[in-house]
Amino acid sequence: MKKEDFPILRETFGKYISEWVNELTQEKMSVSFGVAFRCDCMNMNIDELARYSDSLMYKAKTEFYQHMSSGRNVFSRFSGM
C-alpha cells in the first residue's frame, strides 16, 4: 500500500467500525491500530517496524480510553493520524 492511499483506507475502515452494532446486544465496537510505513522507518528491520507499529497501537489505545473518560468524540480525534 502506498502511504498516500492510507487516509482513504483509514476513513473507510473507521466508517465501518463506527456503524457496526452487534445485533444481539446493540453494543458497538472500538478498534485501536498502529500504522508504520517503511518509507518513514528505513533504518528499521521488519521486527523493529512491527514493534514500532505495536507501540503506536498501544498509544492510540491509551488515548482512546483517556478520551472515552472525557466524553469526547473519539474517532474524530484520530482522523488526522
C-alpha positions as CSV (number, residue, x, y, z in Angstrom):
1,M,0.0,0.0,0.0
2,K,1.2,3.5,-0.8
3,K,1.4,5.9,2.2
4,E,-0.7,8.4,0.3
5,D,-3.5,5.9,-0.1
6,F,-3.8,5.2,3.7
7,P,-6.1,8.1,4.6
8,I,-8.8,6.7,2.3
9,L,-8.5,3.2,3.9
10,R,-8.5,4.7,7.4
11,E,-11.6,6.7,6.7
12,T,-13.4,3.7,5.1
13,F,-12.4,1.4,7.9
14,G,-13.4,4.0,10.5
15,K,-16.8,4.4,8.9
16,Y,-17.5,0.6,9.0
17,I,-16.3,0.3,12.6
18,S,-18.4,3.3,13.8
19,E,-21.5,2.0,12.1
20,W,-21.2,-1.6,13.3
21,V,-23.6,-2.7,16.0
22,N,-24.0,-6.2,17.5
23,E,-27.5,-7.3,16.6
24,L,-28.0,-9.2,19.8
25,T,-26.6,-6.8,22.4
26,Q,-26.7,-3.5,20.5
27,E,-23.1,-2.9,21.6
28,K,-20.7,-1.0,19.3
29,M,-17.1,-1.9,18.5
30,S,-13.9,0.0,19.0
31,V,-10.6,-0.7,17.4
32,S,-7.1,0.6,18.1
33,F,-4.4,0.2,15.5
34,G,-0.9,1.4,14.8
35,V,0.5,2.1,11.4
36,A,4.1,2.4,10.4
37,F,5.3,2.9,6.9
38,R,8.6,1.5,5.7
39,C,9.4,4.8,3.9
40,D,9.4,6.6,7.2
41,C,11.5,4.0,9.0
42,M,14.1,2.9,6.5
43,N,16.6,2.2,9.3
44,M,14.4,-0.4,10.9
45,N,14.2,-4.1,10.1
46,I,10.8,-5.8,9.8
47,D,10.8,-6.9,13.5
48,E,11.6,-3.3,14.7
49,L,8.9,-1.9,12.3
50,A,6.3,-4.3,13.8
51,R,7.3,-3.4,17.3
52,Y,7.1,0.3,16.4
53,S,3.6,-0.2,14.9
54,D,2.6,-2.0,18.0
55,S,3.8,0.8,20.2
56,L,1.7,3.2,18.1
57,M,-1.4,1.0,18.5
58,Y,-0.9,1.0,22.3
59,K,-0.5,4.7,22.3
60,A,-3.8,5.0,20.3
61,K,-5.5,2.6,22.8
62,T,-4.4,4.7,25.7
63,E,-5.6,7.9,24.1
64,F,-8.9,6.2,23.2
65,Y,-9.6,5.4,26.9
66,Q,-8.5,8.9,28.0
67,H,-10.9,10.4,25.5
68,M,-13.7,8.0,26.4
69,S,-13.5,9.1,30.0
70,S,-13.7,12.8,28.9
71,G,-16.9,12.1,26.9
72,R,-15.4,13.5,23.6
73,N,-15.9,12.0,20.1
74,V,-13.1,9.6,19.9
75,F,-12.9,8.7,16.2
76,S,-12.7,12.3,15.1
77,R,-9.7,12.7,17.5
78,F,-7.7,10.2,15.4
79,S,-8.9,11.1,12.0
80,G,-5.7,13.1,11.3
81,M,-3.5,10.1,12.0
